[in-house]
């Protein structure tokens, strides 16, 4: 039978990237004791008040069709939330979606055509290549360097631009590295994008999870607003990953052009979840503050423990839920290290190759498990490295 070309473009860009995670989950479900450090699923629950708000909305009958832009109360709440960054924002600048992933999918469909390029810092989040390829575009990888704190460098961006380039896709704080782009760098990147008439799409889902310093959105730079689209959700800020409630903020002309795509895909999200999201945005909850404290503490512990292990190198992330561990000094690439760690020590991490070609010597470690489990995982990583070191020493028995 025949299938559309999109099925071939996405054939290896879905669950295949999560092979180690899927294998670990299957082993755990079969009864093995596995320490799972693969995905950004917070170990902190959503605020009980938000759950109750969602249930109350369901009971009140908020189960009918929505509209393509989003429930009016949620749209108003988003306008208020973004006004400090974008003083001229109105309802015409807002589109609501079931999660950041859906928002990115729709945004790429609206901005990228067949054969066109999307510039992305490499390593990059595992699904970015899929949303670009789904639109018929291709990723133009821009290397991120550990010695530059994984922050996208303007010179590297300029060198990567081609006549096919249409969009710069940013993610700050960055998954998988935890890098945060400062305002000065954003301004330089924005100047380059303006010179080449590029859109800037910024995934800001981790904006509330910065350990040190402050967050800057490209929306705050007035000269860039005509070319900036930001996407986000309550998945990370309110530990509400399964509720799938996100949005896109952009120029009115862009939102008007994208609205028919959104309506064709979804025709709105669920009103009872929109009500909960509105309550999350308008409320005063400590969920993100508790996550910031916990993830920052765990990241510092891992940096202290693992930088003392021969063959390993790790930098303190500035935000997010992960850190990147350089394992090249062990003699293994990230893929081999991740599988050995799972098979021999029962610890699951993500190989850096799942996040682009520049992640080959890295693994991503999630900070989303209790401290004691993370400390035990660090001990097991140390044990694997010690075993690898012993195996690499030639035997002297025959000398």
N, C-alpha and C positions, 0 to 999 in steps of 0.2 A: 504494500500500500504506500501511497505517497503522503508526505508530510510537508508542512511549511518549512521554509529555510530557518526560521527561528528555532525550531527544535534541534537542528544541528548546531547552530551557533551557541546554544545554551547546554548542549549535551554534557559537557564536563564542568559546567560552571554552577551547578547546584549542590546537591548533597555530597558529591565526590570530594569537595574540599574539607568535609567534616569526617573523613574516614576514621581518623584516630578517635575522635569523640564518639562516633557511632559504635565503634568496636568496644570502647570502654563502657558505654552505656549498656551494651548487650551483655558484657561480662558481669557488670554490676547486677543486672537484672537476673542473671543466672546464679547469683550468690557469691561472686568474688568480692573481696574487699578492695574497692577502687577509690583512690583519691582523685576526684574529678576537678581539674583546673582548666577547663576548656572553654566554657561559654560565659557570657556576661549576664548571668542570672543572679541578681542580688540575693544575699542571704538575709536581707532585711525585708519585711513584708510591707505592703502598702498600709497607710494609716487606716485604722479601723473605721474612722469616720467616713472615709471615701468609699469603702465597701458598703457601709450602711446607706450612703447617699445613692449609690448605684442600685441597690436593692429597692430602696424607696421609690426611685424613679421607675423601675420595672413595675412595681406594684401600682404605681399611679397611671400605668398604661402608656408609658413613653416607649412604645414598641412599633410605632407606625413608620412609614417612609420618611426619610429626611429630604434634604435638597442637595444639589451638587456642591454648593459652596460650604455648607456646614450649618449646624443649628445656630440661630441668631444669638442665643446667650453665650455660646462658646466663641463665636466670632467676635462678639463684643469683648469678652474676657481676653482674647488674644490681642486685640487692638490695645487694650489697656496695658497688657504685659509687655508689649513691644514698644510702646510709646517712648520710654526713656532712651531707646536706641534709635528710634525712627519717629521723630516728632510729628511728621505729616501723615502717619499711617492711618488708614481707614479700612472699613469693611472690604473695599474694593481691592485691598492688598493681601487678602487672606483666602486660603483654600484649605479645607479640612480633609484629612485622609485617615484610613485605618492603619496608623503607624508610619514611621519614618521610611521604612522600606517601600511601602506603596507610594508615598509622596515622591521618593527618588525615582521610582519607575515611571511615574507620570511626568515628572519634570524632564527626564531624559527623552521621553517620547516627544515632548514639546520643543526641545531645544536641539536635538541631534538627529541627523538624517543618515542614510546609508553612505558609508565611506568617510564619514566625518570623525574627527578625533576629539577625545576628552583627555585633558592633561590631569594626571593624578600622581601625587607623591607615592613612591613605592619604597616600603611596604604600604599596602592599603587594605581597607576592610574587605573581607572575602567576597561580599556580594556586589561590590562596585563594578567589577568587570561584567557581571551578568546584566545589570541594568543598562550599561552602555551597549553591550552586544545585542540586547533585546531590541533596542532602537535602531540597530543596524550600524552603530558606530564602532570605534575601536579605541582601546586604551592607549594613551601615549604616556608611558611611565617616566616619571621624573625622579631620579634617585634621591632618597633621604639618607643622610649619613649619621651614624651613631655619634661621631665626633662633633657634629653640629646639633646634637640633641634631637635629631630626627626632624628638625624644623625645615620646611621647604625653603630653599635658598633662591632669591630672585635670579641670580646668574644661571642656575640650573634650569629654572623655568624658561628663561629667555632662550636658552640653547635647545630646548625641547620643542619649541613652537614650530609648526609647519603651516603651509597654506591650508591644510585640512583641518587645523585646530578650530574648535568652536567654543569649548567650555573648559574652564578650570574648576575641578571638583576638589574642594577643601574639606577637611574634617578637623575641627579644633574644639576641645581637646581631642587628640588623635587616637583612634583605634587602628592598629594594635599597640602603638609605642608610648602613648601618654604625653606626646608633645603638645605644647600650646603655642600658637602663633601670636606674637606680640603686635601691638598696633603699628609700630614702625615698619615691621616686615609686611604686614597686611597692606599698608599704604604703598610700599614698593611693588608688591605683587599686583596690586590694583592698577598702578600706573602702567605696568607692562600689559595687563589685560586691556586697558583702554587703548593703548597704542595699536593693539592687534584686533580690536573689536571683539573681545571674548566675553562671554558670560562668566560670572562667578557663582557657582553653586556651593553653599557651605552647609555641611552637616554639623549641627550644633547640639546633638543629642546629649553630650556629656558636659554641657556648659555649666551645670550646677556642681560638677565634681572636680574642682580644681584644688589641689593641695596647697599650692603656694602661688602668690601673684594674683592677677585678676584676669577676667575673661574679656576679650574684645571681639565684637562681631563686625564683619565688613559693613553691616547696615549702619554702623555708627559713623562711617566715613561718607559724608554727604555726597562727595563727588562720584562715589561708586554706586549709589543706590539704584540708578537707572539700569544697571547691569547685574545686580545682586539678587539671588534667590536663596533664602535660608530654609532649611527643613529641620524639624525637631519633633519631639513627642514627650509624653509623660512616662515612657518606658523606664528611663534611667533616673530622671529627677525625682520620681515618686515611686520607684520600685514596682511599676505597674506594667511589666513587660507583656503579659498575656492579654491585656485589655486592648492592645493595638489601637492607640489613639494618637494621631500625629497631625502635622499641618505643614503647609508651605507659605512663606511670606515673600512677596515680590512686588515688582512694579504692577500698577493697575492694568496696563496693556498686556503684560505677560499673563496675569491671572485671568483676564478675559479670554485670551487665546487658549489657555490651558483648560478652562472650565468645561468645554465640550468633551475633552478627553476624559476628565474626571467623571463627568456624567455618563459617558459611554462605558467606563470601567465599572462604576460603583453606584452612581446616583446617590451619594451621601453615605455617611457612616451612621452608626446606631445611636438614636436619640438618648437612650439611657446611659450609654457610655459617654456621649457628648456632655450630658449633665454632670457626670462624675468628673470629667476633664475640666469643665468650667469651675466646679468646686475646688479642684486641685490648684488651678491657676489663681483663683481669688483667695484661697485660704492661706493660713500660716502654719505650715507643717515642718517638722524637723527631720523628715526622712533623708533629704539630701545631706543635711549637716551630719547626721549620724553615719551615713555612708562615707562622706569625705574623711571623717575622723578614722573610721575603721580601715578603709582602703589605704589611706596614707600611712597609718601605723603598720599595716601588713607589708606595704611596699618597702618601707624603711627596714623592717626586719629581714625581708628577703635580700635586699641589697647588702646588708651587713653580713648575712650568712653566706650568700652565694658568691660574693666577690672574694671571699676567703678560700674558695674552692679552686684548686689549680685547673686551668682549662676553661673556666667560666668568666664571663664579664657581664655586668648588668649596670644600667643607669637608673637612678631614681626618676620615675615618671612624674610629670607635673600635674597630671590629672587622669581621670578615667577610672577604669576597673582592671587594668592589665599592666604588665610590664614585659619588656622583651629581653630575653636572656640570650646572650651570644655564646654559642656552644662550639664554635669553630675550633677553639683550642683543644677540644677533646679528640679531634681527628674525625669527628662525625659531622655530617650536615644536619640541619634541623629535622628533616624527615626521619632519618635513621635514628637520631637521638630520641625523638618522641616515641617511636615504636619500641626501642630498647627500654626506655623508661617505663612504658606501659607493660611490656612483657616481663621484665625482670624485677620491677619495683612496684607495680600496681599504681602508678601515677600517670594521669592523662593530662597532657598539654597539647597545644596546637602547634604543628610545625610551621615555621615561618614561610615556607613555600606556599602555604594556603593563602598568603597575603601578598603575592607577587614575587617576581624573580629576585628582587633585592633582599628578600627575607630568607634566602637559602640557608645561611649559617645561623639562623635564629630560631627560637621557639617562643611562643606567647604563653604567659602564665596568668591565669585569672586570679584576682584577689578576692573572689566572692565566696570564700569558704571560711568557717571559723578559724580563729588564730591557731588553735591547737592542731587542726588538720593541716594548715599551711606550714607550721613548724615541722610536723612529721613529714610532709612532702619535701621540705628543704633537706631534711636528714636523708631521705631516700635518694634525692638527686645527688647529694654528696657521696652516698654509698655507690651509686652507679658510676660516678666519675672516678672514684677510688678503684673500682673493679676494672674500669676501662684502662686506667693507668697501669695496673698490675699486668693486665693482659698484653699491653704494648711493650713491656720490658722483656727483652730476649732471655730465654732460659740459659742458665750457666751450668746445667746439670752435666752436659757432655764436655765441658771445657776442662 
